[in-house]
Amino acid sequence: MGLLLGVNIDHVATLRQARYATMLDSPNAEPSLLEAALAAKAGGADSITMHVRGDRRHVQEQDVRDVMAECELPLNFEMASTAEMVGIALKLAPDFVCLVPENRQEISTEGGLDVAGQLESLRTTVATLQEAGSKLSMFIDPESEQVQASAELGAEMIELHTGCFANAEGEERVAEVARLADASRLGQELGLQVNAGHGINYHNLSELFPVPNLVELNTGHSIVTRAISAGLEQAVREMVELMAGYPEA
């Protein structure tokens, strides 16, 4: 079986919020996250990832409800381990929950969750959500102590943070691939499903192929960027055609 693809549609919401953050009920609010999820499904995505942040900067709870109701793909719900988000996850009951760190100053998630340093506080969150039927993943840096701590928590999966790999060049990138490979091997030995994500794009994807045991890659920004560049010509053409209907004086 080949790699599975989880498509993160958060940045579709980022574009919508740039204009309609205070007018989400407007019929003009676009782009639609549901349409984005359905397009991802049609393109071959295996799951949809959405991250509701504490400050609601992009995805809203209703977006997740809409996608879960209408898009027949597993939903990977990214969230911080807070009482508020646990309550939301319990109401939504997504297929998967990925626990991530959250920093209000960051533009997008940077760095993995310190599972080893928050073991006891995370234990309650993991157990609560698993009892509700969600499978748990830990978004972690490729470090042995974080992999081991995730297994100790009883998580079913880890998602290896590939941001350092994506930002590295030359020999540093080679070293990051080796680090990811070591973490992936350890994860499999400990019975964890190993996923990876962050900063993966059309240019660096193949450089991750030496990392063994990967099941799913989660990425979004690069896909949304590609969608804009690949579809912009057609979008402009359609607008020009519509404008041609303006009555001449």
C-alpha positions as YAML, in Angstrom:
chain: A
units: angstrom
residues:
- id: 1
  name: MET
  ca: [0.00, 0.00, 0.00]
- id: 2
  name: GLY
  ca: [1.28, 3.44, -0.91]
- id: 3
  name: LEU
  ca: [1.41, 6.57, 1.18]
- id: 4
  name: LEU
  ca: [-1.90, 8.07, 2.27]
- id: 5
  name: LEU
  ca: [-2.50, 11.81, 1.86]
- id: 6
  name: GLY
  ca: [-4.16, 13.97, 4.46]
- id: 7
  name: VAL
  ca: [-5.01, 17.41, 3.06]
- id: 8
  name: ASN
  ca: [-4.99, 20.31, 5.49]
- id: 9
  name: ILE
  ca: [-7.49, 22.98, 4.40]
- id: 10
  name: ASP
  ca: [-6.75, 25.53, 7.13]
- id: 11
  name: HIS
  ca: [-5.32, 28.03, 4.66]
- id: 12
  name: VAL
  ca: [-8.50, 28.01, 2.64]
- id: 13
  name: ALA
  ca: [-10.08, 29.37, 5.81]
- id: 14
  name: THR
  ca: [-7.21, 31.86, 6.16]
- id: 15
  name: LEU
  ca: [-8.17, 33.35, 2.79]
- id: 16
  name: ARG
  ca: [-11.84, 33.53, 3.76]
- id: 17
  name: GLN
  ca: [-11.07, 35.17, 7.11]
- id: 18
  name: ALA
  ca: [-9.01, 37.87, 5.42]
- id: 19
  name: ARG
  ca: [-12.27, 39.39, 4.16]
- id: 20
  name: TYR
  ca: [-15.15, 37.72, 5.98]
- id: 21
  name: ALA
  ca: [-13.92, 37.13, 9.55]
- id: 22
  name: THR
  ca: [-16.74, 39.29, 10.91]
- id: 23
  name: MET
  ca: [-19.29, 38.23, 8.29]
- id: 24
  name: LEU
  ca: [-19.18, 34.45, 8.30]
- id: 25
  name: ASP
  ca: [-22.96, 34.23, 7.92]
- id: 26
  name: SER
  ca: [-22.85, 36.27, 4.72]
- id: 27
  name: PRO
  ca: [-23.82, 34.37, 1.55]
- id: 28
  name: ASN
  ca: [-20.76, 36.01, -0.01]
- id: 29
  name: ALA
  ca: [-18.32, 34.43, 2.47]
- id: 30
  name: GLU
  ca: [-15.81, 32.53, 0.37]
- id: 31
  name: PRO
  ca: [-13.94, 30.33, -0.27]
- id: 32
  name: SER
  ca: [-15.97, 27.44, 1.13]
- id: 33
  name: LEU
  ca: [-14.11, 24.93, 3.26]
- id: 34
  name: LEU
  ca: [-16.67, 22.28, 2.39]
- id: 35
  name: GLU
  ca: [-16.06, 22.81, -1.31]
- id: 36
  name: ALA
  ca: [-12.32, 22.61, -0.63]
- id: 37
  name: ALA
  ca: [-12.75, 19.33, 1.25]
- id: 38
  name: LEU
  ca: [-14.88, 17.87, -1.54]
- id: 39
  name: ALA
  ca: [-12.34, 18.96, -4.15]
- id: 40
  name: ALA
  ca: [-9.56, 17.33, -2.12]
- id: 41
  name: LYS
  ca: [-11.60, 14.14, -1.97]
- id: 42
  name: ALA
  ca: [-12.18, 14.22, -5.72]
- id: 43
  name: GLY
  ca: [-8.45, 14.67, -6.22]
- id: 44
  name: GLY
  ca: [-7.64, 11.54, -4.24]
- id: 45
  name: ALA
  ca: [-7.14, 12.72, -0.67]
- id: 46
  name: ASP
  ca: [-7.49, 10.03, 2.00]
- id: 47
  name: SER
  ca: [-8.41, 12.34, 4.87]
- id: 48
  name: ILE
  ca: [-9.04, 16.01, 5.69]
- id: 49
  name: THR
  ca: [-7.15, 17.89, 8.39]
- id: 50
  name: MET
  ca: [-8.61, 20.94, 10.15]
- id: 51
  name: HIS
  ca: [-7.20, 22.86, 13.11]
- id: 52
  name: VAL
  ca: [-9.52, 24.90, 15.32]
- id: 53
  name: ARG
  ca: [-7.28, 27.27, 17.26]
- id: 54
  name: GLY
  ca: [-8.06, 28.97, 20.51]
- id: 55
  name: ASP
  ca: [-8.13, 32.38, 18.79]
- id: 56
  name: ARG
  ca: [-10.22, 31.04, 15.86]
- id: 57
  name: ARG
  ca: [-7.88, 32.71, 13.38]
- id: 58
  name: HIS
  ca: [-8.97, 30.48, 10.52]
- id: 59
  name: VAL
  ca: [-11.10, 27.32, 10.93]
- id: 60
  name: GLN
  ca: [-14.32, 27.62, 12.98]
- id: 61
  name: GLU
  ca: [-16.21, 24.80, 14.73]
- id: 62
  name: GLN
  ca: [-19.05, 25.09, 12.21]
- id: 63
  name: ASP
  ca: [-16.59, 24.52, 9.38]
- id: 64
  name: VAL
  ca: [-15.63, 21.19, 10.91]
- id: 65
  name: ARG
  ca: [-19.27, 20.21, 11.41]
- id: 66
  name: ASP
  ca: [-20.07, 21.05, 7.78]
- id: 67
  name: VAL
  ca: [-17.15, 19.03, 6.43]
- id: 68
  name: MET
  ca: [-17.87, 16.05, 8.68]
- id: 69
  name: ALA
  ca: [-21.52, 16.06, 7.61]
- id: 70
  name: GLU
  ca: [-20.96, 16.29, 3.86]
- id: 71
  name: CYS
  ca: [-17.49, 14.97, 3.02]
- id: 72
  name: GLU
  ca: [-17.14, 11.22, 3.28]
- id: 73
  name: LEU
  ca: [-13.50, 11.19, 4.33]
- id: 74
  name: PRO
  ca: [-11.99, 10.65, 7.78]
- id: 75
  name: LEU
  ca: [-11.51, 13.92, 9.67]
- id: 76
  name: ASN
  ca: [-8.22, 14.60, 11.41]
- id: 77
  name: PHE
  ca: [-8.94, 17.26, 14.04]
- id: 78
  name: GLU
  ca: [-5.86, 19.17, 15.14]
- id: 79
  name: MET
  ca: [-6.13, 20.82, 18.54]
- id: 80
  name: ALA
  ca: [-4.27, 22.02, 21.57]
- id: 81
  name: SER
  ca: [-4.68, 20.07, 24.79]
- id: 82
  name: THR
  ca: [-6.99, 22.53, 26.54]
- id: 83
  name: ALA
  ca: [-10.29, 22.07, 28.34]
- id: 84
  name: GLU
  ca: [-12.06, 24.16, 25.69]
- id: 85
  name: MET
  ca: [-10.74, 22.08, 22.79]
- id: 86
  name: VAL
  ca: [-11.38, 18.77, 24.54]
- id: 87
  name: GLY
  ca: [-15.00, 19.86, 24.98]
- id: 88
  name: ILE
  ca: [-15.28, 20.69, 21.28]
- id: 89
  name: ALA
  ca: [-13.66, 17.40, 20.24]
- id: 90
  name: LEU
  ca: [-16.07, 15.47, 22.44]
- id: 91
  name: LYS
  ca: [-19.00, 17.13, 20.67]
- id: 92
  name: LEU
  ca: [-17.55, 16.62, 17.20]
- id: 93
  name: ALA
  ca: [-16.27, 13.07, 17.75]
- id: 94
  name: PRO
  ca: [-13.80, 13.16, 14.83]
- id: 95
  name: ASP
  ca: [-12.15, 10.01, 13.49]
- id: 96
  name: PHE
  ca: [-8.72, 11.22, 14.54]
- id: 97
  name: VAL
  ca: [-7.38, 13.85, 16.92]
- id: 98
  name: CYS
  ca: [-3.85, 15.17, 16.55]
- id: 99
  name: LEU
  ca: [-2.57, 17.05, 19.60]
- id: 100
  name: VAL
  ca: [-0.36, 19.98, 18.62]
- id: 101
  name: PRO
  ca: [1.35, 22.84, 20.43]
- id: 102
  name: GLU
  ca: [-0.25, 26.23, 20.04]
- id: 103
  name: ASN
  ca: [1.43, 29.61, 20.30]
- id: 104
  name: ARG
  ca: [-0.65, 32.72, 19.65]
- id: 105
  name: GLN
  ca: [2.40, 34.50, 18.22]
- id: 106
  name: GLU
  ca: [3.06, 31.92, 15.50]
- id: 107
  name: ILE
  ca: [1.58, 32.15, 12.02]
- id: 108
  name: SER
  ca: [1.21, 28.37, 11.77]
- id: 109
  name: THR
  ca: [2.28, 25.53, 14.04]
- id: 110
  name: GLU
  ca: [6.04, 25.62, 14.55]
- id: 111
  name: GLY
  ca: [7.75, 22.75, 16.33]
- id: 112
  name: GLY
  ca: [6.41, 19.61, 17.88]
- id: 113
  name: LEU
  ca: [4.49, 19.03, 21.07]
- id: 114
  name: ASP
  ca: [6.63, 18.38, 24.16]
- id: 115
  name: VAL
  ca: [4.92, 15.12, 25.07]
- id: 116
  name: ALA
  ca: [7.75, 14.01, 27.37]
- id: 117
  name: GLY
  ca: [7.54, 17.24, 29.35]
- id: 118
  name: GLN
  ca: [3.73, 17.22, 29.63]
- id: 119
  name: LEU
  ca: [3.14, 13.52, 30.09]
- id: 120
  name: GLU
  ca: [0.74, 13.66, 33.04]
- id: 121
  name: SER
  ca: [-1.40, 16.52, 31.76]
- id: 122
  name: LEU
  ca: [-1.67, 14.93, 28.31]
- id: 123
  name: ARG
  ca: [-2.59, 11.55, 29.76]
- id: 124
  name: THR
  ca: [-6.05, 12.75, 30.77]
- id: 125
  name: THR
  ca: [-6.71, 14.35, 27.38]
- id: 126
  name: VAL
  ca: [-5.67, 11.22, 25.49]
- id: 127
  name: ALA
  ca: [-7.74, 8.89, 27.65]
- id: 128
  name: THR
  ca: [-10.83, 11.13, 27.49]
- id: 129
  name: LEU
  ca: [-10.80, 11.41, 23.71]
- id: 130
  name: GLN
  ca: [-10.03, 7.75, 23.16]
- id: 131
  name: GLU
  ca: [-12.96, 6.78, 25.36]
- id: 132
  name: ALA
  ca: [-15.13, 8.94, 23.09]
- id: 133
  name: GLY
  ca: [-13.99, 6.94, 20.06]
- id: 134
  name: SER
  ca: [-11.25, 9.09, 18.50]
- id: 135
  name: LYS
  ca: [-7.80, 7.75, 17.69]
- id: 136
  name: LEU
  ca: [-4.99, 9.94, 19.00]
- id: 137
  name: SER
  ca: [-1.88, 11.20, 17.29]
- id: 138
  name: MET
  ca: [0.94, 13.26, 18.80]
- id: 139
  name: PHE
  ca: [2.56, 15.92, 16.59]
- id: 140
  name: ILE
  ca: [6.17, 15.64, 17.70]
- id: 141
  name: ASP
  ca: [9.71, 16.49, 16.70]
- id: 142
  name: PRO
  ca: [11.64, 13.41, 15.55]
- id: 143
  name: GLU
  ca: [13.27, 12.77, 18.91]
- id: 144
  name: SER
  ca: [13.42, 9.40, 20.64]
- id: 145
  name: GLU
  ca: [12.16, 10.70, 23.99]
- id: 146
  name: GLN
  ca: [9.10, 12.19, 22.32]
- id: 147
  name: VAL
  ca: [8.37, 8.98, 20.42]
- id: 148
  name: GLN
  ca: [8.73, 6.94, 23.59]
- id: 149
  name: ALA
  ca: [6.54, 9.32, 25.58]
- id: 150
  name: SER
  ca: [3.82, 9.12, 22.90]
- id: 151
  name: ALA
  ca: [3.85, 5.33, 23.15]
- id: 152
  name: GLU
  ca: [3.73, 5.53, 26.93]
- id: 153
  name: LEU
  ca: [0.62, 7.71, 26.69]
- id: 154
  name: GLY
  ca: [-1.11, 5.02, 24.66]
- id: 155
  name: ALA
  ca: [-1.48, 7.12, 21.51]
- id: 156
  name: GLU
  ca: [-2.17, 5.13, 18.38]
- id: 157
  name: MET
  ca: [-0.11, 7.40, 16.13]
- id: 158
  name: ILE
  ca: [2.61, 9.98, 15.94]
- id: 159
  name: GLU
  ca: [2.99, 12.67, 13.30]
- id: 160
  name: LEU
  ca: [6.63, 13.55, 12.84]
- id: 161
  name: HIS
  ca: [7.19, 17.28, 12.43]
- id: 162
  name: THR
  ca: [9.00, 17.76, 9.12]
- id: 163
  name: GLY
  ca: [9.47, 21.51, 9.42]
- id: 164
  name: CYS
  ca: [13.19, 21.33, 10.19]
- id: 165
  name: PHE
  ca: [13.66, 19.01, 7.22]
- id: 166
  name: ALA
  ca: [11.76, 21.40, 4.94]
- id: 167
  name: ASN
  ca: [13.80, 24.41, 6.06]
- id: 168
  name: ALA
  ca: [17.20, 22.69, 5.93]
- id: 169
  name: GLU
  ca: [19.54, 22.64, 2.94]
- id: 170
  name: GLY
  ca: [22.38, 20.44, 1.76]
- id: 171
  name: GLU
  ca: [23.98, 18.24, 4.40]
- id: 172
  name: GLU
  ca: [21.65, 19.60, 7.06]
- id: 173
  name: ARG
  ca: [18.68, 18.23, 5.12]
- id: 174
  name: VAL
  ca: [20.39, 14.86, 4.81]
- id: 175
  name: ALA
  ca: [20.85, 14.85, 8.57]
- id: 176
  name: GLU
  ca: [17.18, 15.73, 9.10]
- id: 177
  name: VAL
  ca: [16.10, 12.82, 6.88]
- id: 178
  name: ALA
  ca: [18.26, 10.51, 8.99]
- id: 179
  name: ARG
  ca: [16.71, 11.90, 12.16]
- id: 180
  name: LEU
  ca: [13.21, 11.33, 10.79]
- id: 181
  name: ALA
  ca: [14.15, 7.80, 9.74]
- id: 182
  name: ASP
  ca: [15.43, 6.93, 13.22]
- id: 183
  name: ALA
  ca: [12.28, 8.28, 14.85]
- id: 184
  name: SER
  ca: [10.08, 6.42, 12.40]
- id: 185
  name: ARG
  ca: [11.84, 3.11, 13.03]
- id: 186
  name: LEU
  ca: [11.47, 3.58, 16.78]
- id: 187
  name: GLY
  ca: [7.81, 4.46, 16.38]
- id: 188
  name: GLN
  ca: [7.10, 1.28, 14.47]
- id: 189
  name: GLU
  ca: [9.02, -0.78, 17.03]
- id: 190
  name: LEU
  ca: [6.78, 0.69, 19.74]
- id: 191
  name: GLY
  ca: [3.62, -0.16, 17.81]
- id: 192
  name: LEU
  ca: [2.78, 3.36, 16.64]
- id: 193
  name: GLN
  ca: [1.43, 4.34, 13.24]
- id: 194
  name: VAL
  ca: [3.91, 6.86, 11.88]
- id: 195
  name: ASN
  ca: [2.68, 9.87, 9.90]
- id: 196
  name: ALA
  ca: [4.57, 13.02, 8.96]
- id: 197
  name: GLY
  ca: [3.75, 16.58, 8.08]
- id: 198
  name: HIS
  ca: [4.63, 20.29, 7.94]
- id: 199
  name: GLY
  ca: [6.42, 22.06, 5.13]
- id: 200
  name: ILE
  ca: [6.11, 19.16, 2.69]
- id: 201
  name: ASN
  ca: [5.81, 20.44, -0.87]
- id: 202
  name: TYR
  ca: [6.05, 19.35, -4.50]
- id: 203
  name: HIS
  ca: [9.84, 19.83, -4.54]
- id: 204
  name: ASN
  ca: [10.96, 18.15, -1.31]
- id: 205
  name: LEU
  ca: [8.45, 15.30, -1.10]
- id: 206
  name: SER
  ca: [10.63, 12.68, -2.78]
- id: 207
  name: GLU
  ca: [13.48, 13.44, -0.38]
- id: 208
  name: LEU
  ca: [11.34, 11.93, 2.38]
- id: 209
  name: PHE
  ca: [11.09, 8.59, 0.59]
- id: 210
  name: PRO
  ca: [14.12, 7.11, 2.44]
- id: 211
  name: VAL
  ca: [12.18, 7.48, 5.72]
- id: 212
  name: PRO
  ca: [10.73, 4.01, 6.39]
- id: 213
  name: ASN
  ca: [7.33, 2.99, 7.78]
- id: 214
  name: LEU
  ca: [5.46, 6.20, 6.92]
- id: 215
  name: VAL
  ca: [1.72, 5.65, 6.55]
- id: 216
  name: GLU
  ca: [0.31, 9.13, 5.89]
- id: 217
  name: LEU
  ca: [1.65, 12.53, 4.94]
- id: 218
  name: ASN
  ca: [-0.30, 15.61, 5.98]
- id: 219
  name: THR
  ca: [0.18, 18.81, 4.06]
- id: 220
  name: GLY
  ca: [-1.89, 21.77, 2.99]
- id: 221
  name: HIS
  ca: [-0.17, 25.08, 2.33]
- id: 222
  name: SER
  ca: [1.70, 23.85, -0.72]
- id: 223
  name: ILE
  ca: [-1.44, 22.25, -2.17]
- id: 224
  name: VAL
  ca: [-3.49, 25.43, -1.67]
- id: 225
  name: THR
  ca: [-0.67, 27.45, -3.25]
- id: 226
  name: ARG
  ca: [-0.53, 25.09, -6.21]
- id: 227
  name: ALA
  ca: [-4.30, 25.30, -6.59]
- id: 228
  name: ILE
  ca: [-4.11, 29.08, -6.85]
- id: 229
  name: SER
  ca: [-1.33, 29.09, -9.45]
- id: 230
  name: ALA
  ca: [-2.77, 26.18, -11.44]
- id: 231
  name: GLY
  ca: [-6.28, 27.62, -11.50]
- id: 232
  name: LEU
  ca: [-5.72, 31.37, -11.64]
- id: 233
  name: GLU
  ca: [-5.62, 31.57, -15.44]
- id: 234
  name: GLN
  ca: [-8.94, 29.77, -15.74]
- id: 235
  name: ALA
  ca: [-10.49, 31.89, -12.98]
- id: 236
  name: VAL
  ca: [-9.48, 35.13, -14.73]
- id: 237
  name: ARG
  ca: [-10.74, 33.79, -18.08]
- id: 238
  name: GLU
  ca: [-14.15, 33.02, -16.57]
- id: 239
  name: MET
  ca: [-14.41, 36.52, -15.09]
- id: 240
  name: VAL
  ca: [-13.48, 38.09, -18.43]
- id: 241
  name: GLU
  ca: [-16.17, 36.00, -20.14]
- id: 242
  name: LEU
  ca: [-18.79, 37.13, -17.64]
- id: 243
  name: MET
  ca: [-17.78, 40.77, -18.07]
- id: 244
  name: ALA
  ca: [-18.29, 40.40, -21.83]
- id: 245
  name: GLY
  ca: [-22.02, 40.28, -21.11]
- id: 246
  name: TYR
  ca: [-22.05, 43.94, -20.07]
- id: 247
  name: PRO
  ca: [-24.40, 45.78, -22.47]
- id: 248
  name: GLU
  ca: [-22.70, 48.15, -24.83]
- id: 249
  name: ALA
  ca: [-23.84, 51.75, -24.83]
...
